[in-house]
Amino acid sequence: MSGRITIASIVEGYGEVTALPVLLRRIMQECGIWDARIPEPHRIPRGKLIAAGGVENAVLQASRQVTGLGGILVLFDADDDCPADYGPALLKRAQAVRSDKAMSVVLANREFEGWFLAAAASLAGHRGLADPLPPPSNPEGIRDAKGWLTHHKIDGSPYKETIDQAPLAAVFDMA
């Protein structure tokens, strides 16, 4: 592959601002891409992002960072919305303003931390979490994954997305 790839991104939470680049670098390394440029994500609160013109304006802003190969990733929590319904609708809106850019909209079912719950065993002993740390039976069914993580910390500290999310994104089992 020739040329440097740039992945611009849009996230809703403060934790994802630092966690998503970590996760993207891990994914790119698995794909054998070593020289990608991953600028700091644009943080747009969910309400603004899903409002009329919100994802469109965010995509226009992020697209300025992608001058060659690459694209735009929009990542946010589905909360109680169905990702399979909501994601394609937002992708269509995003593509309408920059159809010349590769683009993906990813909705974490419930919340980003749900991925950590699914891979809980791989996080045992990290960031004050219990060891062993068996995953819940239905990780995507838990509405408060942050609370679940806090409940399973044994160091007395609560889970804080701005402190814990990026380090956990660096080690959780993505498979």
Secondary structure, DSSP 8 states (H G I E B T S, - for coil): --S--EEEEEESSHHHHHHHHHHHHHHHHHTT--S-B----EE--HHHHHSTTHHHHHHHHHHTT-SSSEEEEEEEE-TTS-HHHHHHHHHHHHHHH-TTSEEEEEEESS-THHHHHHTGGGGTTSTTB-SS----S-GGG-S-HHHHHHHTBSSS----HHHHHHHHHTTS---
